[in-house]
């Protein structure tokens, strides 16, 4: 049989299996469905989309040129612009984009049931998220590694450009603050996780020095040493956790972890990229992918049933974890697993400055996002194999279900999801925790789900070890996004402040680097502190704002990408980015309006602030909530202003893009394309022997 016919039959079979799995998930009702269907649906969808859709976009729309020198080669300065091995760049990019979104968002969204979130993750990723990441990376690479805001200003004009620059800058603050909040909730009072995460920092710096100064070009050698040291950190964390004299030193409060996160973010933004950021992200990628694939294999071996129903009664907006109806909130709760604006900042931030060759844009841009989406599907499975009562007991804040265990289980059981005090006490004991009630944020319940799967795969042993391993895995997952995001945010801040004071724009000036990093970290640190002090865990306030701002940012990125495609003379392909842009504009505007103006105090920022102010004035708040109420009232009012401002910024950019497109259609003058001049590459096309 000819090879081409065999290949076509193979892809036809993959497509049929994928379509059958998705159909089975969509129509199954009444009985438990096996998790293998989810793994099959995801793998087949990503394979078909990568093989055909991404290849078509690269060939017809972007027209990648592997002979063209990238900004990393042309501006190599050894600190920010560094041509880097394609696999190291892939590792950095995947680690930078794969933060809490694919883990936490899908976990939290399971309060609606498994069906809406699963369908959104699959469709959103292959048609929206992967396309956005790849197209923005292409646009930035062709424009000297410029940021999203810079590209908006250069291509659309000053109005859209300034709206994009200021909007993305403020959105970035919210995104990083939420990343920090999830880390705080996962690490606080967990000496094992704290010790392990602290250990990974000097390991990353050691590997960075080793691969750049001691054994340059020895990527495999450095990787093996780094992986071995990472495992030592995991084991060392367990040893510290069981050592009574050392355990107390690493049993940090939420405030202490918040300070650690801010100091780490500052260091990651100011140190040379090869010393901490790139090697840490690269090594973390091995751990991330290893755990995700091990989880997938475990699911295939165990074939667990999904215990969460396809849809729950909370699609009406009365969910205990966060308030809001299925539409639009499932689409903003799940961001990174489907589409995330934050990725566009990495795709126009650090990655184009490391990219060795244009041909790698497809693998790194589209491929990384597909992998991240697969992580989201694994998070869905890990959350849904838990008893629903356990899931809600872990994720529901005490302010909703009650502080006492008996009250909490009574409330949750009344929803039709039975759970008992003894069941939760036994589970906490098995995980090595004092309690699992009200561990909001999604990370602990995900860790319980992962630990349950891993423990069952390896003989029902070491449940507590797997639990803490999963917590460490989640924290590492998120820290790598936080550090890259802080560095990208520093670039963006300097780009804005140079219009106020020109020396601030000098990214090669170390004093300006330190000053701008301090300002940026202090700004997102304010919102992080607000979340840490929130008695409801900060999730109800910050996660919806995180989702709205993240998707609004994706809308800005897709607007810029659509405008550039039209200016390239390929208006007939504008739907590639225009369709996901249209959907996001509808979703995000709806969500922002509801979060700002809803009369329900549990949903609306303004009504929530007013309700709390009334209770504070009437003296009906408990003492602990009354103490932080003034801060929370101001915080909700600021959140309302930000959500409204972000939505306005998105529409300013959309209208500016449409204005420019209409001018092109009517033959009027617009700003010229700002692509850099073609220069032939002189790098080894494989970049396999040079890692710096």
C-alpha positions, -999 to 999 in steps of 0.1 A, spaced: 0 0 0 15 34 -10 28 54 20 5 84 12 -26 62 13 -15 46 46 -9 80 61 -44 92 50 -60 61 65 -41 66 98 -52 103 101 -88 93 91 -87 67 119 -74 93 144 -101 118 134 -129 91 138 -116 81 172 -115 117 184 -149 125 170 -164 94 186 -148 102 220 -161 138 220 -195 126 209 -196 100 237 -186 127 263 -213 151 250 -243 127 250 -235 105 280 -259 110 308 -271 93 340 -242 69 346 -205 74 352 -183 78 322 -148 64 320 -119 89 320 -102 72 291 -128 89 268 -113 122 278 -77 113 272 -87 99 237 -107 129 228 -79 153 238 -50 135 221 -68 130 188 -81 166 187 -46 180 193 -29 157 168 -54 165 140 -53 202 147 -15 204 148 -10 182 117 -34 200 95 -47 234 109 -14 247 122 5 236 91 -21 253 69 -18 286 88 20 285 86 20 278 49 -8 300 37 -11 329 62 22 334 80 46 319 53 75 311 78 110 316 64 137 295 80 165 314 62 156 346 80 177 357 110 156 361 142 160 390 167 178 366 191 206 362 165 207 399 153 206 415 187 224 389 208 235 408 240 239 379 263 212 390 287 178 394 271 185 385 234 202 351 234 197 326 205 189 294 224 186 257 216 151 250 202 143 225 230 154 249 257 133 276 241 104 252 239 109 243 276 111 280 286 80 289 266 59 260 278 69 266 314 62 303 311 27 299 297 17 268 316 9 284 349 -21 279 372 -47 283 344 -46 248 330 -46 234 365 -67 257 387 -92 270 361 -105 236 350 -106 224 386 -127 253 398 -150 252 367 -159 216 376 -186 231 400 -206 233 367 -200 196 359 -174 181 335 -191 187 302 -190 225 296 -154 228 307 -141 199 286 -157 211 254 -145 246 259 -109 234 266 -107 214 234 -124 238 210 -109 269 226 -74 256 224 -72 244 188 -92 273 173 -82 301 196 -54 297 221 -29 278 199 -36 302 170 -31 333 191 2 321 206 17 311 172 5 342 153 17 367 180 50 349 182 54 352 144 45 389 145 69 397 173 97 377 157 93 396 125 94 429 145 126 427 165 109 409 194 87 439 201 60 437 228 23 434 221 18 470 231 46 482 208 32 462 179 -3 477 185 11 512 184 33 505 153 6 487 133 -28 502 144 -19 537 154 -14 558 185 -49 554 199 -51 516 197 -14 514 206 -17 533 238 -49 515 248 -32 482 242 -1 492 261 -18 506 292 -45 479 292 -20 450 289 2 466 316 -26 468 341 -40 433 332 -6 419 337 -6 431 373 -39 412 380 -26 381 363 6 379 383 -12 387 416 -35 358 411 -6 335 402 10 346 435 -22 340 454 -25 304 442 11 298 452 5 312 486 -26 290 492 -7 259 481 26 266 500 14 281 533 19 258 562 34 231 539 71 227 549 76 200 523 65 222 494 83 252 508 116 234 512 114 218 477 106 250 459 134 269 477 158 242 467 150 245 430 162 281 429 200 274 435 197 242 413 185 264 384 213 289 389 238 261 391 226 246 358 225 280 341 262 286 351 271 250 341 255 252 306 268 286 298 302 288 315 314 254 326 302 230 298 287 252 271 266 234 246 261 203 268 224 205 269 217 168 276 244 166 302 232 197 320 196 185 318 203 151 334 222 168 363 194 193 368 167 166 368 186 145 393 190 176 416 153 184 413 145 149 425 169 154 454 150 186 462 117 166 464 132 140 486 149 167 508 116 184 512 101 152 526 130 147 549 126 183 563 89 177 567 95 148 590 123 165 609 107 182 639 137 205 645 137 218 609 100 216 601 91 248 620 116 268 600 97 262 568 62 262 581 54 296 567 22 317 570 4 331 540 20 365 546 55 350 547 49 330 515 36 362 499 68 380 507 89 352 493 69 353 461 75 390 457 112 388 464 115 359 440 96 378 413 120 408 417 151 386 414 138 368 383 131 401 366 166 416 373 191 387 370 204 377 335 179 355 317 204 326 314 212 325 351 178 319 366 148 323 343 157 301 313 173 271 331 146 271 358 118 271 333 136 245 312 141 221 341 106 227 354 93 216 320 108 182 324 90 178 357 57 192 344 56 171 313 68 140 332 41 143 358 14 151 332 23 121 310 26 99 341 -9 110 350 -22 102 316 -6 67 316 -21 62 351 -55 71 339 -52 47 310 -41 19 334 -67 25 361 -95 36 338 -112 55 366 -149 66 363 -158 103 365 -179 108 396 -188 144 390 -221 147 369 -219 161 334 -239 192 346 -246 203 382 -273 225 395 -247 253 399 -250 262 362 -277 287 374 -250 308 391 -254 297 427 -221 277 429 -203 277 463 -168 282 448 -176 313 428 -208 329 418 -220 333 382 -240 315 355 -225 290 331 -224 316 304 -201 336 305 -183 324 336 -171 289 324 -154 307 295 -135 331 318 -128 306 346 -110 283 322 -85 306 305 -51 290 300 -63 256 291 -83 271 262 -71 306 254 -51 329 275 -40 365 268 -11 361 291 5 338 265 6 366 240 28 385 264 53 356 266 50 351 228 59 388 223 82 390 254 109 365 263 104 338 237 111 358 205 143 370 221 154 334 225 140 318 193 168 305 170 148 300 138 114 310 124 106 274 115 103 266 153 74 290 157 49 263 149 63 237 173 68 262 201 38 284 196 10 260 185 26 229 201 32 243 235 -4 256 238 -17 222 227 3 205 254 -9 230 280 -45 223 270 -38 186 276 -27 196 311 -61 212 315 -79 179 305 -58 160 330 -69 185 357 -105 179 347 -100 142 352 -81 146 385 -109 168 399 -138 146 386 -126 113 399 -130 126 434 -164 122 452 -182 154 444 -189 159 481 -151 158 488 -145 181 459 -169 207 473 -157 203 509 -122 211 499 -130 240 476 -159 257 493 -148 286 515 -158 285 552 -177 318 547 -201 298 525 -205 264 541 -196 272 577 -164 270 598 -173 239 617 -168 205 600 -203 193 609 -219 224 595 -199 222 563 -207 185 555 -244 191 563 -245 220 539 -227 202 511 -247 170 516 -279 190 513 -268 199 477 -271 162 468 -233 155 472 -230 134 504 -198 137 524 -191 130 561 -168 144 588 -152 110 592 -146 107 555 -128 141 554 -109 134 586 -96 101 571 -87 118 538 -68 145 556 -49 120 577 -40 100 546 -27 131 529 -6 142 559 -27 173 565 -45 185 596 -77 194 576 -88 196 540 -119 217 547 -120 251 529 -87 247 511 -99 271 484 -80 279 452 -82 245 435 -46 235 441 -53 212 472 -82 194 456 -62 189 424 -34 175 445 -58 151 463 -71 139 429 -36 134 415 -23 117 446 -53 93 446 -46 83 410 -8 80 415 -12 60 447 -37 36 431 -14 31 402 16 22 424 -2 -1 448 -22 21 472 8 33 491 25 66 500 -6 87 496 8 116 517 41 116 496 21 118 464 0 145 478 29 167 487 47 159 454 16 171 436 15 203 457 52 209 448 44 202 412 17 228 411 38 254 428 66 249 404 41 250 375 29 284 386 62 300 397 76 296 362 48 317 349 52 343 376 89 348 370 86 351 332 55 373 336 73 397 360 102 400 335 78 407 306 60 432 328 92 450 335 98 453 297 63 467 293 66 492 322 99 505 308 83 509 274 56 531 289 77 551 313 102 561 287 75 585 273 76 602 307 113 600 314 134 588 285 162 570 305 136 546 319 133 530 285 169 519 285 166 481 291 204 477 291 207 501 321 209 481 353 197 509 376 166 514 354 161 476 353 161 475 391 139 506 395 112 494 370 112 459 385 107 473 420 77 494 408 62 465 389 65 440 418 52 465 443 21 470 421 11 434 417 22 428 453 -7 451 464 -33 429 448 -16 397 461 -18 411 496 -54 420 491 -61 383 482 -41 369 511 -60 390 536 -94 381 521 -112 358 546 -129 340 517 -95 330 503 -94 357 476 -106 333 449 -142 346 447 -129 382 441 -97 377 422 -102 347 400 -132 361 380 -112 393 376 -82 372 365 -103 354 339 -119 385 326 -87 404 323 -69 374 308 -95 369 281 -97 406 274 -60 406 269 -64 377 244 -89 399 226 -64 427 224 -38 403 210 -61 388 185 -71 423 174 -35 432 167 -30 399 149 -60 404 127 -49 439 118 -15 427 108 -29 398 87 -51 423 69 -21 447 63 -1 417 49 -27 417 21 -43 385 34 -77 398 44 -93 366 32 -76 348 60 -85 373 87 -112 349 101 -83 328 115 -79 353 143 -111 372 137 -135 344 148 -119 337 182 -117 375 187 -155 379 181 -163 351 206 -140 366 232 -154 401 228 -189 388 235 -179 366 264 -156 391 281 -179 421 277 -208 401 292 -187 389 321 -172 423 328 -206 440 329 -220 413 352 -191 414 376 -193 452 378 -230 459 378 -248 428 390 -272 436 419 -263 403 435 -236 411 461 -221 377 456 -214 385 420 -211 422 414 -181 441 427 -200 473 434 -230 457 450 -207 435 470 -188 465 483 -220 483 491 -234 453 510 -203 449 530 -202 486 539 -238 484 551 -231 454 573 -200 470 587 -219 502 595 -247 481 611 -221 461 632 -234 427 619 -201 415 606 -181 390 627 -150 405 643 -125 389 619 -143 401 588 -150 435 603 -112 440 608 -105 436 571 -138 449 557 -125 485 549 -97 470 529 -120 446 510 -145 473 502 -118 494 486 -104 464 469 -138 455 453 -143 491 441 -109 490 425 -117 457 409 -149 471 395 -130 501 380 -103 478 365 -128 454 350 -147 483 333 -115 499 322 -102 467 307 -134 462 287 -132 497 274 -96 492 263 -105 461 244 -132 479 224 -109 508 217 -84 484 202 -111 466 182 -125 498 168 -90 510 159 -83 478 141 -116 480 122 -110 517 113 -76 507 99 -91 478 79 -118 500 64 -91 525 53 -72 497 36 -104 485 19 -112 520 6 -76 525 -6 -66 551 20 -32 554 36 -24 535 68 8 530 88 32 508 69 40 473 81 68 475 106 85 442 97 122 443 101 145 440 70 154 405 58 188 394 70 200 359 62 207 337 92 242 326 99 233 302 127 236 265 126 200 256 114 196 229 139 210 248 169 218 215 185 253 222 196 249 257 209 229 263 240 237 299 246 
